[in-house]
Structures are given as structure tokens and as C-alpha cells.
Amino acid sequence: MSFQDLVGSGSACSTGNSAMKFVDHLDKNKFNTFQRPGPRDNFNNMVVRPPPNMADQQLVNEFFEKQQNDAMLDSFKFNEMNNELNNVIHAPPPPPAQLTSNWANEFSMNNTNFLPAPQLSHEEEKVFENAFNEAIKQHQELEWQNEFIHQENLAGPVLQKDEIQEFEKIYEQHANQLNDDEWTQQFQEVERTLNDKGKGKDEEYLNWKEEFEKNAYASVDQLEGDENQDFDDAWEDAQANTWEKEFEEYENNEDLLTDPDPITGPLEPYTFEVINPYLDNPNAYEEGLKLLETGGSLSTAALAFEAVVQKDPKNGEAWLRLGNIQAENEKERPAIAALQRAVRENPENLEALMSLSISYTNEAMNLEAYSTLERWIKVQYPQVVKDNARTRISLEHIISLFLEAARLGPKEAAHKTPESEALAFDPDVQSGLGVLFFNDFDYDKAVDCFKAALSVRPNDYLLWNRLGATLANSGRCEEASNAYYQALELKPTFVRCRYNLGIACMNIGCYKEAVEHFLGALSMHIIHYSKDGKGNDAGVNISDSIWESLRRTFVLMERHDLAKLAKPNTDLSVFEKEFEF
């Protein structure tokens, strides 16, 4: 993982780690997972009305109570009106009794004189059956009509226009007679009492009404904004308290925490390459240095130093070289394992401490990074540490130590040279401050620190790469690319910087260029063995970050066929037809 990911990248030009992306996500889409009031259009059709006058409401209630009681006592006495209505609506006359009686007598006289049923042929029976069914059908229709008429009559007679007018006239006469009733007199008395109370109550009601309408018809935007702001503030406070409490519990839980100190903490395992032609080379260390000086392959140089430490595990300088090479080769975990052993062999190795702190930072191992930088400051500027007691590790505490060291200057450093004493400031302190400000997301200060260090060491390709990463995270993409190119001019085999440049291209939409940078970085991992070897191989220490970025870029290009091929141990020649690297 690259220094471009000094805890990662949150800008448009870099990928970033999970924490930074999470913070950026919260800033842009704050509390997107909770349902909030919808857009203001959803409230446009809601009409807010003022409440009715309470005295009026009481009168209405009394009216309906009185009406119910009077209905039970039949106080309205609709009998007279009902009689007059019967005079208006004439019921149809009953059927003549004589017709009914004659039919019954005739039936009684003849019901004993039935003739025997005639013998019918088959055709006659069929005709009779059809006629019988038709008669049944007609009878059912007639029966349904009669039932409908009966139900209609139950609902009440259908009144003509003149009959309706006559009914309304009669009802109005009876209604006028009710003005003398007791409940009417009470209602009128209450109404007069209210009117006699003066304008004070009216003004009080009008003031209340005006205030209510003012509040009820307030700006929906303001109401919605206040509610959302209150919700957001409450949620942020709750989350902050929860996270702080959980973090404190985590920090204080000795069972969960591992020792972050590079001297006393656990060691990362280091995996050696299986095929190593330098294992039998007595001058492997010198061969490795020669490869670094002449711009040789970092992967091949790593083999040389691996051979040295396998023969001599106590060789701290070889571990330091191996760790730096793996870091530059975008293989962070092997780098951490090697640098840890370099520090163990020499706890005052300032270069190893600074390199290890940066590798920890790239892997978001912040406590380990701060603890290692604290070790660095105690070795180089022990006077800034007030006592030897270990204090709780925090970013603010380590920044304060480095700021104090910056005020002292290189003349007060424990390990100094005539050249360093002549400098106005210590470039290593500035580099350490740059890393710390980067972790604190204060990119402007980090840029200033790296530029200050570069003013003293203009040919330091590591500083140029760190500056590029910081510029990328602060959104200054063009300046970041220029810084990366400066680093690559100084060291063309700098795999990490080439990878960072690919990330920058990917994030601005230059996918083809990004792919070519990634493939170029991966091609540098190929180990070209000697004639006695078994061919070319990328080794066992694979850079997952480069393969993952390559696969993601193919997906963005909608080249899923190539994305399937973007995995470790794939022969890079399959990409040569479309990309130059």
C-alpha cells in the first residue's frame, strides 16, 4: 500500500482508506439511512385552520344534547304534520273485493270436475314442456318486479315537485313554532350575554387568532430545517458519545489491545521467496546495494537482502534495506515485518523508526505509528520528553513533541553531523510533522512540512512521493501529478510512485492511462532469474493493492472480460495487445 495512502486518500485524485471515505460519506450524505420529512411539496396541500371559538363550540354541544333529549320526549310532535302529509299523498286503492270473491267461488265450484289428463305424443309433450318453462320464466320476472315495487314502497313514496313544495311549507310552519321553546330561549340568552361583554373578549380572541395563524402558516422550510437540524444535532451528539465511549473502552481493555511499541510489541511474520539465486552468493549484500545504486529491479534486490538476513538474522542494516525496498515495491506487510526486525536489532536506528512509522500509517495502524514516532523523538530529541514514564499515546501528544523539537532545531539533536548543524531546521522533523498532520487531515500544514523538507533535500524521491500523496488528498491533482513525475525522474523503478500515479489517473477518469501505470508497476515485480533458475516469476509476496486497483479500473471501463483476468499470477502478456507498459 502506498504513502499516497498515508492513512489513505479522500480526494478526487486518490483512493483513500475506509475511515476517510466514511467521513467523506457522512459529510456529503449526512444520516442518509434515516427517513426524514419529505420535500416541501408534500406539505403544500395541507391547510392549517384556526380552532373554533370555544364558547360557540359549547353552545353547539348544548344544542345537540337538547335535541337528543327532546327527540326522546317526542317534543316536536310530528303527528299533525304527518296527518297533513297523508292528505297530500294518496295511497293506491285496494283491489276490488268482489273480483276476489267471484274468482274463489268459481274455483270452488269447479275444483272437483277435473278431466283426466289427455295422452300426449312425444312432440306434444315437448311443446308443452317449452310452454311451461316459458310460463315459469315470465312468472319469476313478474315476481321480481313486484318485489322491487314493494321495496321501493318501503323506502317511501316518490314525491312530485308540487308535493315536495307543500311538504317544505308545512315543515317550515312547524319549525317557526319552535322559537318559543325553552332551548331556543336559552341559546338566545347566551348569545346576548356574549355580545354584552364588550370588545375586550373580541380583541383577545382576535389577538389569539392572529398569533395562531402566524405560527400555523409559518415557513415550511424553516420548520423543516429546524426539525432536521435538531435531529442531526441529537444524532451527532449520541453517536459522538457512543463512539468516544467505545473507543475509551477499547483503549482501556488490555485484553483487546496489542502492544504498539516497536521494541516490545509482536512481530509480523516475514515470508521469504522460495526461489532465491542469492542464497549461495557470499556477496549478496554488496550485490543488493549495487542493484539499488544502478536502478536495478527492486524485486531482485529484495532477493539479495533476503539471502543476507536468512544467513544472518541479526543483521539490522540488511533488514532495514529489505524493509525499505519492499515499501517502495508496494508490498507493505513484508516491509513492516522487515523494518520491525531492523528496529529490534537497533532501537536507535532513526531511519528504520521513521520508515516503520510511515508503513504503519499506510496500513492505518495509527497507534503503532504514533508509538514509533515517539520512539524516534526520544532518540533524537530526548529533552522534549519530560519524563521516561509512558503516557497514553495520542496524535495530539506526538504532534506537540515534534513541534517542540522543531523549535529546538538540529543543533539540539542527539545524533547530528556538521552538515545537519548548519541547517536552519531538521528535515526529518519536518517529514515527521508532515506525516502527523496528514493523519490529522490537515493537508495544508502537511504540504508545508514536506516542501520545507524538500528545500533541504530536493533529490529525495520519497519526499516527492509523500508530497504528491498529500496534494492529491487536498484536491490539487495537477500539482500531485507533477510531484509524482519528479519522484519517477529521480527513481524510475519506484513502483509505489507509479502505482500512485495510476490511482490519480483513475480518479480523474483517465482509465487507459491508469491501467498502463498499474500494469507497468506489476511488470516490475517480475523476477528474472538467472540461467540456473526456473524462469520468470512474481514471487510469493504479491501486491494485492495493485491487482485490486487494476481490476476496479477495468470494471469502470466496462471491460469485465479483462477484470476477470486481473488476478495474481496472470501472465501480463495478455494485456499487451491493448495497453502499453
Secondary structure, DSSP 4 states (H G I P E B T S, - for coil): --GGGSS---STTS---HHHHHHHHHHHSTTTTS-----GGGGTTPPP-PPPPHHHHHHHHHHHHHHHHHHHTTTT-THHHHHHHHHHSPPPPPPPHHHHHHHHHHHHHHTT-PPPPPP--HHHHHHHHHHHHHHHHHHHHHHHHHHHHHHHHHT-PPPPHHHHHHHHHHHHHHHHHGGGSHHHHHHHHHHHHHHHT-HHHHHHHHHHHHHHHHHHTS-HHHHHHHHHHHHHHHHHHHHHHHHHHHHHHHHH-TTTPPP--TTTSPPPP-PPPS--GGGG-TTHHHHHHHHHHTT--HHHHHHHHHHHHHH-TT-HHHHHHHHHHHHHTT-HHHHHHHHHHHHHH-TT-HHHHHHHHHHHHHTT-HHHHHHHHHHHHHHH-GGGS--SSPPPP-HHHHHHHHHHHHHH-GGG-SS--HHHHTSSS-HHHHHHHHHHHHHTT-HHHHHHHHHHHHHH-TT-HHHHHHHHHHHHHTT-HHHHHHHHHHHHHH-TT-HHHHHHHHHHHHHTT-HHHHHHHHHHHHHTT-EE--TTS-SEE--S---HHHHHHHHHHHHHTT-HHHHTT-STT--GGGGTTT---
